Amino acid sequence: MSILRRFFELDKAGTTFSREVVAGLTTFLTMSYIVVVNPAVLTAAGIPAGPSMVATVLTAIFGTLLMGLYANRPFAIAPYMGENAFIAFSVVQALGYRWQTALAAVFLAGVIFLLITVLRLRQWLVNAVPKVLRYSYAAGIGLFLTFIGLNQTGIVLLGRPGAPLRAGHLTGAPVLVAICGFLLTAVLMIRGFRPAIFAGVVFATFIAYVSGVAPAPKAWVSMPPSLSPILFKLDFSGVLTWGFFPIVLTIFIMAFVDTMGTLIGVSARAGFLDENGNLPQIARPMAVDAISIIFASLVGTTTSGAFIESATGVEAGGRTGLTAVITALCFVGTLLFSPFVSAIPPQAYGSALIVVGLLMVSPVTKIPFDDFTELIPAFTVVALMSFTYNIGIGITAGFVLFPLCKLVAGRAREVKPGLWVLTAMSLLFFVFYPYP
C-alpha cells in the first residue's frame, strides 16, 4: 500500500487508496458499454463482432494502463464512439473502402500524433487554445453526456421531422429504474457520500434485474474469441493516394479535437489546470493517446483516446493514475466476464452520465458573459457539441469563431499564433468532412 501511495503520489494529490479504487470502478461501470457497443457499430464495416470485442478490450487495457502508470492521470482510454461510426458508415459503407484500409488510415493518424507530440508541436497547439474555450469544453461535454444519458435511459427519445426530440414513457418501468438510480445518486451526493455515482449504478443494475427491465446475465465466465481474423490486417495500398487524403485528415482532426477537449474539459472539472488554464505535463497523456491509437489500429479497432466517461471517476474522487490502473484491471476481467459486463443496463450507466453532465457544466460560470468576443465562440462550442452530437464539430467551430470575433473587434493580438494553425485545420475539417 505504501509503495502505491508513493508511486502515485496519493498524499500530494489529496486522495486515498480506497477513493481511487472506487473512482476506477465507477469509471469502468459507466464506460463498460463500449465492450458491446463498439463491436456492434463496427460490424457495419464488416469487422467480426467477437474479435472486435477482444480488440476493444485490449485497447482499453493497454491505453488506460499506460495512462495510469506513465502519465499518472485518472483518464481511461478506449475506442471513440464518433470515430467508429465515421469509419463504419462513411468510410466503408458510403465511400466503399475496405475496413483494412480504414484501419491503415487510423494507424497513420496515430503516427502523425506521436510525431507532433514528440516534437512538442501538439502541446504548442493546445497551449494556444484560449481559456474561455477550455471552460466551454467542460460545459459542452457535460451537456453532451447529459443528452447521451437521457437518451440511453429512455427519458428523452428521438422524435420526427419538425420535432426531433420527445419525452419517453416517464411512468414506464425502464425509465422509472433510471429515475430511481438518479435520485439515489442525488440523495447520496447531498449527504456527502463520495462513491455516490458508483452506488447509483450498482443499485439501478440490481433493480433492473429484479424488476425484469433488463435480463440478468445467463453466464458469468466465457473464453474470449480469437483475435486472429483482424490482428495486423492493415492495408496501406489504398491509403497513400490523393483521394484518400480527406479521410486521413478527418480522422486526424476528429481525434485531435476530441482528445484535447476531453483532457482539458475533464481536467478543468478535476482542478488539474494551472492559473493559465493549462494542464501541467500534458505531453504525457498526449503521448499515451497517440500510442494507443497506433495500438488500436494494429489489433483491429478504430481511433482510441481519453474517454469523456473518465469524468465519472473524477467526480467520485479520482485524482491520480491509480484510478486508471483500477479501470484497466476491470477491463482485464471483461475478457472472461464479458457476459456479466455486457448485462449492465443503460438505465444504470445512463443515469450516471446525467449526474456527471450536471456536475461538469459548472465551468460555464467562468465564461465572461459581458465580452461578446469570448461569449459567442464559447456558446457556439457548447451548443454545437450538444445539438450536433459531435464534440469535434463544436470544438472546431470555436477555433474558427474565436479569432474571427477578436479580429472584428480589433483585438487580434489576443490570438496566439498556434490558434491560427488550429483555425486553418478546422476550416479544412469543415470542407472535407463527409456530410451525410
C-alpha positions as CSV (number, residue, x, y, z in Angstrom):
1,M,0.0,0.0,0.0
2,S,2.8,2.4,0.9
3,I,4.5,1.7,-2.4
4,L,1.4,2.6,-4.3
5,R,0.9,5.7,-2.2
6,R,4.4,6.9,-3.1
7,F,4.3,5.9,-6.7
8,F,1.0,7.6,-7.5
9,E,1.7,10.5,-5.0
10,L,-1.7,10.0,-3.3
11,D,-0.9,12.3,-0.4
12,K,0.2,15.1,-2.7
13,A,-3.0,14.7,-4.7
14,G,-5.1,14.8,-1.6
15,T,-6.7,11.4,-2.2
16,T,-6.7,7.9,-0.7
17,F,-6.3,4.4,-1.9
18,S,-9.9,3.5,-1.3
19,R,-11.2,6.6,-3.0
20,E,-9.1,5.8,-6.1
21,V,-10.4,2.3,-6.2
22,V,-14.0,3.4,-6.1
23,A,-13.2,6.0,-8.8
24,G,-11.7,3.4,-11.0
25,L,-14.7,1.1,-10.6
26,T,-17.0,4.0,-11.3
27,T,-15.3,4.9,-14.5
28,F,-15.3,1.3,-15.6
29,L,-19.0,0.8,-14.9
30,T,-20.0,3.9,-16.8
31,M,-17.9,3.1,-19.9
32,S,-18.3,-0.7,-19.8
33,Y,-20.9,-0.4,-22.6
34,I,-18.0,0.1,-25.0
35,V,-17.3,-3.6,-24.8
36,V,-20.6,-4.3,-26.5
37,V,-21.4,-1.1,-28.4
38,N,-18.1,-0.6,-30.3
39,P,-18.1,-4.1,-31.9
40,A,-21.8,-3.7,-32.7
41,V,-21.1,-0.5,-34.6
42,L,-18.0,-1.9,-36.4
43,T,-20.0,-4.9,-37.7
44,A,-21.4,-2.4,-40.2
45,A,-17.9,-2.1,-41.6
46,G,-17.6,-5.9,-41.9
47,I,-15.4,-6.4,-38.8
48,P,-16.5,-9.6,-37.0
49,A,-18.0,-8.9,-33.6
50,G,-16.2,-11.4,-31.5
51,P,-12.7,-10.5,-32.4
52,S,-13.7,-6.8,-32.4
53,M,-14.8,-7.1,-28.8
54,V,-11.4,-8.5,-27.9
55,A,-9.7,-5.7,-29.8
56,T,-11.8,-3.1,-27.9
57,V,-11.0,-4.6,-24.5
58,L,-7.2,-4.9,-25.3
59,T,-7.1,-1.3,-26.5
60,A,-8.8,-0.1,-23.3
61,I,-6.5,-2.2,-21.1
62,F,-3.3,-1.0,-22.9
63,G,-4.1,2.7,-23.2
64,T,-5.7,3.1,-19.7
65,L,-2.9,1.2,-18.0
66,L,-0.3,3.3,-19.8
67,M,-2.2,6.4,-18.9
68,G,-2.1,5.4,-15.2
69,L,1.5,4.2,-15.0
70,Y,3.2,6.7,-17.3
71,A,1.0,9.9,-17.2
72,N,-0.4,9.4,-13.7
73,R,-3.8,10.8,-14.7
74,P,-7.2,9.3,-13.9
75,F,-8.2,9.2,-17.6
76,A,-9.4,6.0,-19.2
77,I,-8.7,5.2,-22.9
78,A,-11.0,3.3,-25.2
79,P,-12.1,3.5,-28.9
80,Y,-14.1,6.6,-29.6
81,M,-17.8,6.3,-30.5
82,G,-17.9,9.0,-33.1
83,E,-14.8,7.8,-35.0
84,N,-16.1,4.2,-35.1
85,A,-19.3,5.4,-36.7
86,F,-17.4,7.5,-39.2
87,I,-15.3,4.5,-40.2
88,A,-18.2,2.1,-40.4
89,F,-20.9,4.2,-42.1
90,S,-18.9,6.9,-44.0
91,V,-15.6,5.4,-45.0
92,V,-16.7,1.8,-45.6
93,Q,-20.4,1.9,-46.4
94,A,-20.7,5.2,-48.1
95,L,-17.3,5.6,-49.8
96,G,-16.7,1.9,-50.4
97,Y,-13.3,1.4,-48.8
98,R,-12.3,-1.8,-47.1
99,W,-12.1,-1.8,-43.3
100,Q,-8.5,-2.9,-43.6
101,T,-7.7,0.3,-45.5
102,A,-9.6,2.4,-42.9
103,L,-7.5,0.9,-40.1
104,A,-4.4,1.8,-42.0
105,A,-5.6,5.4,-42.0
106,V,-6.1,5.2,-38.3
107,F,-2.5,3.9,-37.9
108,L,-1.2,6.9,-40.0
109,A,-3.1,9.3,-37.8
110,G,-1.6,7.8,-34.7
111,V,1.9,8.0,-36.1
112,I,1.4,11.7,-37.0
113,F,0.0,12.3,-33.5
114,L,3.1,10.7,-32.0
115,L,5.5,12.7,-34.1
116,I,3.9,16.1,-33.4
117,T,3.7,15.1,-29.7
118,V,7.4,14.2,-29.5
119,L,8.3,17.5,-31.4
120,R,6.1,19.4,-28.9
121,L,4.0,20.8,-31.7
122,R,0.9,19.3,-30.3
123,Q,1.5,20.8,-26.9
124,W,2.2,24.2,-28.6
125,L,-1.2,23.9,-30.4
126,V,-3.1,23.0,-27.2
127,N,-1.4,25.8,-25.2
128,A,-2.7,28.3,-27.9
129,V,-6.3,27.4,-27.0
130,P,-7.9,30.4,-25.1
131,K,-9.1,29.8,-21.5
132,V,-12.7,30.6,-22.4
133,L,-12.8,27.8,-24.9
134,R,-11.3,25.4,-22.4
135,Y,-14.1,26.2,-20.0
136,S,-16.7,25.8,-22.8
137,Y,-15.3,22.3,-23.5
138,A,-16.2,21.2,-20.0
139,A,-19.7,22.7,-20.2
140,G,-20.3,21.3,-23.7
141,I,-19.1,17.8,-22.8
142,G,-21.3,18.0,-19.7
143,L,-24.4,18.7,-21.8
144,F,-23.3,16.1,-24.3
145,L,-23.1,13.5,-21.6
146,T,-26.4,14.5,-20.2
147,F,-28.1,14.1,-23.6
148,I,-26.5,10.6,-24.0
149,G,-27.7,9.6,-20.6
150,L,-31.2,10.9,-21.1
151,N,-31.4,9.0,-24.4
152,Q,-29.9,5.8,-23.1
153,T,-32.3,5.7,-20.2
154,G,-35.3,6.4,-22.4
155,I,-36.2,9.7,-20.7
156,V,-35.7,11.5,-24.0
157,L,-36.3,9.8,-27.3
158,L,-35.7,10.7,-30.9
159,G,-38.8,12.3,-32.5
160,R,-39.7,13.1,-36.1
161,P,-39.0,16.0,-38.5
162,G,-40.3,19.2,-37.0
163,A,-40.0,17.8,-33.5
164,P,-36.7,15.9,-33.4
165,L,-36.9,15.0,-29.7
166,R,-39.7,13.9,-27.4
167,A,-40.2,12.7,-23.9
168,G,-40.1,8.9,-23.3
169,H,-42.6,6.9,-21.3
170,L,-41.9,8.5,-18.0
171,T,-44.0,6.1,-16.0
172,G,-42.7,3.0,-17.8
173,A,-40.6,0.5,-15.8
174,P,-37.3,1.2,-17.6
175,V,-37.4,4.9,-17.2
176,L,-38.5,4.5,-13.5
177,V,-35.5,2.4,-12.9
178,A,-33.2,5.1,-14.3
179,I,-35.0,7.8,-12.3
180,C,-34.6,5.7,-9.1
181,G,-30.9,5.4,-9.8
182,F,-30.6,9.1,-10.5
183,L,-32.5,10.1,-7.3
184,L,-30.5,7.7,-5.1
185,T,-27.3,9.2,-6.5
186,A,-28.6,12.7,-5.9
187,V,-29.5,11.9,-2.3
188,L,-26.1,10.3,-1.6
189,M,-24.3,13.3,-3.1
190,I,-26.3,15.7,-1.0
191,R,-25.3,13.6,2.0
192,G,-21.7,13.8,1.1
193,F,-21.2,10.2,0.2
194,R,-18.2,10.1,-2.2
195,P,-18.9,6.9,-4.1
196,A,-22.5,8.1,-4.9
197,I,-22.3,7.6,-8.6
198,F,-20.9,4.1,-8.2
199,A,-23.6,3.2,-5.7
200,G,-26.2,4.5,-8.1
201,V,-25.0,2.4,-10.9
202,V,-25.0,-0.8,-8.8
203,F,-28.4,0.0,-7.3
204,A,-30.0,0.7,-10.7
205,T,-28.5,-2.5,-12.1
206,F,-29.9,-4.6,-9.3
207,I,-33.4,-3.0,-9.6
208,A,-33.3,-3.6,-13.4
209,Y,-32.5,-7.3,-12.8
210,V,-35.1,-7.8,-10.1
211,S,-37.9,-5.9,-12.0
212,G,-37.2,-7.7,-15.2
213,V,-36.4,-4.5,-17.0
214,A,-33.0,-6.0,-18.0
215,P,-32.1,-9.7,-18.2
216,A,-29.6,-10.9,-15.6
217,P,-26.5,-12.4,-17.2
218,K,-27.1,-16.0,-18.3
219,A,-23.4,-16.9,-17.7
220,W,-20.6,-15.3,-15.7
221,V,-17.5,-16.6,-17.4
222,S,-16.6,-17.4,-21.1
223,M,-13.4,-17.7,-23.1
224,P,-12.7,-14.7,-25.3
225,P,-12.9,-15.2,-29.1
226,S,-9.7,-15.4,-31.3
227,L,-8.2,-12.1,-32.4
228,S,-6.5,-13.5,-35.5
229,P,-9.2,-12.5,-38.1
230,I,-8.4,-8.8,-37.5
231,L,-5.0,-8.7,-36.0
232,F,-2.4,-6.8,-38.1
233,K,-4.7,-6.7,-41.1
234,L,-3.9,-3.1,-42.1
235,D,-3.9,-2.4,-45.9
236,F,-1.9,0.6,-46.9
237,S,-2.3,0.1,-50.7
238,G,-5.3,2.5,-50.9
239,V,-4.2,5.0,-48.2
240,L,-1.4,6.8,-49.9
241,T,-3.5,8.4,-52.6
242,W,-4.8,11.9,-53.0
243,G,-8.4,10.6,-53.0
244,F,-7.9,9.2,-49.5
245,F,-6.4,12.4,-48.1
246,P,-9.7,13.8,-46.9
247,I,-10.4,10.7,-44.9
248,V,-7.0,10.7,-43.2
249,L,-7.4,14.4,-42.5
250,T,-10.8,13.9,-41.0
251,I,-9.7,11.1,-38.8
252,F,-6.7,13.1,-37.6
253,I,-8.7,16.3,-36.8
254,M,-11.6,14.4,-35.1
255,A,-9.2,12.5,-32.9
256,F,-7.1,15.6,-32.1
257,V,-10.0,17.8,-31.0
258,D,-11.9,15.0,-29.3
259,T,-8.9,14.1,-27.1
260,M,-7.9,17.7,-26.5
261,G,-11.5,18.6,-25.5
262,T,-11.8,15.6,-23.2
263,L,-8.4,16.1,-21.5
264,I,-9.0,19.8,-20.9
265,G,-12.7,19.6,-20.1
266,V,-12.3,16.8,-17.5
267,S,-9.1,18.4,-16.1
268,A,-11.0,21.7,-15.6
269,R,-13.5,19.9,-13.5
270,A,-10.9,18.0,-11.6
271,G,-8.9,21.1,-10.8
272,F,-5.8,20.0,-12.7
273,L,-5.4,23.2,-14.8
274,D,-3.0,25.8,-13.6
275,E,-3.7,29.5,-13.3
276,N,-3.3,30.0,-17.0
277,G,-5.8,27.2,-17.8
278,N,-3.1,24.8,-19.0
279,L,-2.7,21.1,-18.0
280,P,0.7,20.6,-16.5
281,Q,2.7,17.8,-18.2
282,I,0.1,17.5,-20.9
283,A,2.7,15.9,-23.2
284,R,2.4,12.6,-21.3
285,P,-1.3,12.0,-21.7
286,M,-1.0,13.1,-25.3
287,A,1.8,10.6,-25.9
288,V,-0.3,7.9,-24.4
289,D,-3.2,8.9,-26.6
290,A,-1.0,8.7,-29.7
291,I,0.5,5.3,-28.8
292,S,-3.0,3.9,-28.0
293,I,-4.3,5.0,-31.5
294,I,-1.4,3.0,-33.1
295,F,-2.1,0.0,-30.9
296,A,-5.8,0.1,-31.6
297,S,-5.3,0.0,-35.4
298,L,-2.8,-2.9,-35.1
299,V,-5.2,-5.1,-33.0
300,G,-8.1,-4.3,-35.3
301,T,-10.2,-1.4,-34.0
302,T,-10.7,2.3,-34.6
303,T,-9.3,5.5,-33.1
304,S,-9.0,5.5,-29.4
305,G,-8.3,8.2,-26.8
306,A,-9.3,9.7,-23.5
307,F,-12.9,8.9,-22.8
308,I,-15.3,11.5,-21.5
309,E,-16.7,8.9,-19.1
310,S,-13.5,9.4,-17.1
311,A,-15.4,12.4,-15.6
312,T,-17.4,9.9,-13.5
313,G,-14.3,8.7,-11.9
314,V,-13.1,12.2,-11.3
315,E,-16.4,13.1,-9.7
316,A,-16.0,10.0,-7.5
317,G,-12.7,11.4,-6.2
318,G,-10.2,10.0,-8.6
319,R,-7.1,12.2,-8.9
320,T,-4.2,10.0,-9.8
321,G,-3.2,7.3,-12.2
322,L,-4.2,4.7,-9.7
323,T,-7.8,5.3,-10.8
324,A,-6.8,4.5,-14.4
325,V,-5.0,1.4,-13.3
326,I,-8.0,0.1,-11.4
327,T,-10.2,0.8,-14.5
328,A,-7.7,-1.1,-16.7
329,L,-7.7,-4.1,-14.3
330,C,-11.5,-4.2,-14.5
331,F,-11.3,-4.3,-18.3
332,V,-8.9,-7.3,-17.9
333,G,-11.8,-9.1,-16.2
334,T,-14.1,-8.4,-19.1
335,L,-12.1,-10.8,-21.3
336,L,-13.5,-13.6,-19.1
337,F,-16.6,-11.9,-17.6
338,S,-17.9,-10.3,-20.7
339,P,-21.4,-11.8,-20.3
340,F,-21.8,-10.1,-17.0
341,V,-20.3,-6.7,-18.0
342,S,-22.5,-6.6,-21.2
343,A,-25.5,-7.1,-19.0
344,I,-25.1,-3.8,-17.2
345,P,-28.3,-2.0,-18.5
346,P,-28.3,1.5,-20.0
347,Q,-30.8,2.5,-17.2
348,A,-27.8,2.1,-14.8
349,Y,-24.9,3.8,-16.6
350,G,-27.2,6.3,-18.4
351,S,-28.4,7.8,-15.1
352,A,-24.8,8.2,-14.0
353,L,-24.0,10.1,-17.2
354,I,-26.8,12.5,-16.4
355,V,-25.3,13.2,-13.0
356,V,-21.8,13.7,-14.4
357,G,-23.2,16.1,-17.0
358,L,-24.8,18.1,-14.2
359,L,-21.5,18.4,-12.4
360,M,-19.4,19.2,-15.5
361,V,-21.3,22.4,-16.5
362,S,-20.0,24.4,-13.6
363,P,-17.0,25.9,-15.5
364,V,-19.6,27.9,-17.6
365,T,-19.6,30.4,-14.7
366,K,-16.0,31.3,-15.7
367,I,-17.1,32.4,-19.2
368,P,-17.3,36.3,-19.4
369,F,-20.8,36.9,-20.5
370,D,-20.1,40.7,-20.8
371,D,-17.5,40.1,-23.6
372,F,-19.1,39.0,-26.8
373,T,-15.8,38.2,-28.5
374,E,-15.5,35.4,-25.9
375,L,-19.1,34.6,-25.2
376,I,-20.1,33.9,-28.8
377,P,-17.4,31.3,-29.6
378,A,-17.9,29.7,-26.2
379,F,-21.6,29.5,-26.6
380,T,-21.2,28.0,-30.1
381,V,-18.9,25.3,-28.8
382,V,-21.4,24.3,-26.1
383,A,-24.4,24.4,-28.4
384,L,-22.9,22.5,-31.3
385,M,-21.3,19.9,-29.1
386,S,-24.8,19.1,-27.7
387,F,-27.0,19.6,-30.7
388,T,-24.9,18.0,-33.5
389,Y,-24.0,15.1,-31.3
390,N,-20.4,15.6,-32.3
391,I,-17.7,17.0,-29.9
392,G,-15.3,17.6,-32.8
393,I,-17.7,20.0,-34.7
394,G,-18.2,22.1,-31.5
395,I,-14.5,22.4,-30.9
396,T,-13.6,23.3,-34.4
397,A,-16.3,25.8,-34.7
398,G,-14.8,27.5,-31.6
399,F,-11.4,27.6,-33.3
400,V,-12.9,29.4,-36.3
401,L,-15.1,31.9,-34.4
402,F,-12.7,33.0,-31.6
403,P,-10.1,34.6,-33.9
404,L,-12.8,35.9,-36.2
405,C,-14.5,37.7,-33.3
406,K,-11.2,39.1,-32.0
407,L,-10.3,40.3,-35.5
408,V,-13.6,42.1,-35.9
409,A,-13.2,43.8,-32.5
410,G,-9.7,44.9,-33.4
411,R,-8.2,42.6,-30.8
412,A,-6.3,40.2,-33.0
413,R,-3.2,40.5,-30.7
414,E,-5.1,38.3,-28.2
415,V,-5.0,35.4,-30.7
416,K,-1.9,33.2,-30.3
417,P,-0.1,32.0,-33.4
418,G,-0.9,28.4,-32.7
419,L,-4.6,29.2,-32.8
420,W,-4.4,30.4,-36.3
421,V,-3.0,27.0,-37.2
422,L,-5.9,25.3,-35.5
423,T,-8.3,27.7,-37.3
424,A,-6.8,26.6,-40.7
425,M,-7.1,22.9,-39.7
426,S,-10.7,23.5,-38.6
427,L,-11.6,25.1,-41.9
428,L,-10.2,22.1,-43.7
429,F,-12.2,19.9,-41.4
430,F,-15.4,21.6,-42.4
431,V,-14.6,21.5,-46.1
432,F,-13.6,17.8,-46.3
433,Y,-16.0,16.4,-43.6
434,P,-18.1,13.7,-45.3
435,Y,-21.6,15.1,-44.6
436,P,-24.4,12.6,-44.9
